[in-house]
Amino acid sequence: MYTTSIKYDGQLRTICKHNYSNSNLITDAPIDNMGKGESFSPTDLVVTALGSCILTIMGIYCQNNQLKFDTASIDVLKVMDSNPRRISKIDLNLTIKNDWSDETLIKVLNAVKSCPVMKSLNDNIKISWKINS
């Protein structure tokens, strides 16, 4: 079974169906690229996948190591470049509110290096971090 099925819906919009769960999401072209910007753009989904993957990997690490993982969030800023149009920079602002030692925090953050989305991104994309704990 294919992971997703995507249908062009007109006016630079797609409807994406996750075939395992039957969940749907819509993408729109961004305002700066002839679209309405009424939903995630395809490049928004890329950086959103990165942020989601980072938090998921942290959760898996904590679960596997019996660590309490209560509160974490990540804000993601996508910076586009032109000629060719592409994601050139991703700024990540990670907030973690847990009662961890500095040593535990370092171990959890090191686990993030295994994020498959991050490993799939082009090396030309500059990724910067800010960590608030």
C-alpha positions as CSV (number, residue, x, y, z in Angstrom):
1,M,0.0,0.0,0.0
2,Y,1.3,3.5,-0.8
3,T,1.8,5.7,2.2
4,T,-0.1,8.7,0.8
5,S,-2.3,9.5,-2.2
6,I,-2.3,13.1,-3.4
7,K,-4.9,14.7,-5.6
8,Y,-4.5,18.1,-7.3
9,D,-7.6,20.1,-6.3
10,G,-7.1,23.2,-8.5
11,Q,-5.9,26.7,-7.7
12,L,-2.5,25.4,-6.5
13,R,-4.1,23.2,-3.8
14,T,-3.6,19.5,-3.1
15,I,-5.5,17.0,-0.9
16,C,-3.3,14.5,0.7
17,K,-4.6,11.3,2.1
18,H,-2.6,9.1,4.6
19,N,-3.7,5.7,3.4
20,Y,-3.0,3.9,6.7
21,S,-5.3,6.1,8.8
22,N,-7.5,7.8,6.2
23,S,-6.4,11.2,7.6
24,N,-6.4,14.1,5.1
25,L,-4.5,17.3,4.9
26,I,-4.5,20.1,2.4
27,T,-1.6,22.0,1.0
28,D,-1.7,25.4,-0.7
29,A,1.0,27.2,-2.5
30,P,2.4,30.0,-0.3
31,I,1.5,33.6,-0.9
32,D,5.1,34.4,-2.1
33,N,4.8,31.8,-4.8
34,M,1.4,32.5,-6.5
35,G,-0.7,30.8,-3.9
36,K,-3.4,31.7,-1.3
37,G,-1.4,30.4,1.7
38,E,-4.5,29.1,3.3
39,S,-2.8,25.9,4.5
40,F,0.6,24.4,4.8
41,S,2.8,24.7,1.8
42,P,4.8,21.6,0.7
43,T,8.0,23.3,2.1
44,D,6.1,24.1,5.4
45,L,5.4,20.4,5.7
46,V,9.1,19.6,5.3
47,V,10.1,21.9,8.3
48,T,7.0,20.8,10.2
49,A,8.1,17.2,9.7
50,L,11.5,18.1,11.1
51,G,10.1,19.6,14.3
52,S,7.7,16.8,14.8
53,C,10.4,14.2,14.2
54,I,12.7,15.9,16.8
55,L,10.0,15.8,19.5
56,T,9.1,12.2,18.6
57,I,12.7,11.0,18.8
58,M,13.0,12.7,22.2
59,G,9.9,10.9,23.3
60,I,11.1,7.6,22.1
61,Y,14.5,8.1,23.9
62,C,12.7,9.0,27.1
63,Q,10.3,6.1,26.9
64,N,13.2,3.7,26.3
65,N,15.1,5.1,29.2
66,Q,12.3,5.5,31.6
67,L,12.6,9.3,31.7
68,K,9.7,11.5,32.5
69,F,8.9,13.6,29.4
70,D,6.2,16.1,30.3
71,T,6.5,19.3,28.3
72,A,8.3,20.1,25.2
73,S,7.5,22.3,22.2
74,I,9.4,23.5,19.1
75,D,8.8,26.6,17.0
76,V,10.2,26.3,13.5
77,L,11.1,29.2,11.1
78,K,11.6,28.3,7.4
79,V,13.8,30.6,5.3
80,M,13.4,30.3,1.6
81,D,16.0,31.2,-1.1
82,S,15.5,31.8,-4.8
83,N,17.3,30.8,-7.9
84,P,16.7,28.0,-7.3
85,R,13.8,28.2,-5.0
86,R,14.5,26.1,-2.0
87,I,14.6,25.9,1.8
88,S,18.0,27.6,2.7
89,K,17.7,27.8,6.5
90,I,15.7,26.3,9.3
91,D,15.7,28.0,12.8
92,L,14.5,25.7,15.6
93,N,13.5,27.1,19.0
94,L,13.1,24.2,21.3
95,T,11.5,24.6,24.7
96,I,11.8,21.8,27.3
97,K,10.2,22.0,30.7
98,N,11.3,18.8,32.5
99,D,13.2,18.1,35.7
100,W,16.3,16.8,34.1
101,S,19.9,17.1,35.0
102,D,22.2,18.8,32.5
103,E,23.7,15.3,31.7
104,T,20.2,13.9,30.9
105,L,19.3,16.9,28.7
106,I,22.5,16.3,26.7
107,K,21.7,12.7,26.3
108,V,18.2,13.4,25.1
109,L,19.5,16.1,22.7
110,N,22.1,13.7,21.4
111,A,19.3,11.2,20.6
112,V,17.9,13.8,18.2
113,K,20.9,13.2,15.9
114,S,19.1,10.0,14.8
115,C,16.1,12.0,13.5
116,P,15.4,10.5,10.0
117,V,13.9,13.7,8.7
118,M,17.1,15.6,9.6
119,K,19.2,12.9,8.0
120,S,17.2,13.3,4.9
121,L,17.6,17.0,4.4
122,N,20.2,18.4,2.0
123,D,23.5,19.4,3.7
124,N,23.2,22.9,2.1
125,I,20.3,23.7,4.5
126,K,21.6,25.7,7.5
127,I,19.9,24.5,10.7
128,S,20.3,26.6,13.8
129,W,19.1,25.8,17.3
130,K,18.0,27.7,20.3
131,I,17.2,25.6,23.4
132,N,15.2,26.9,26.3
133,S,15.0,24.7,29.4
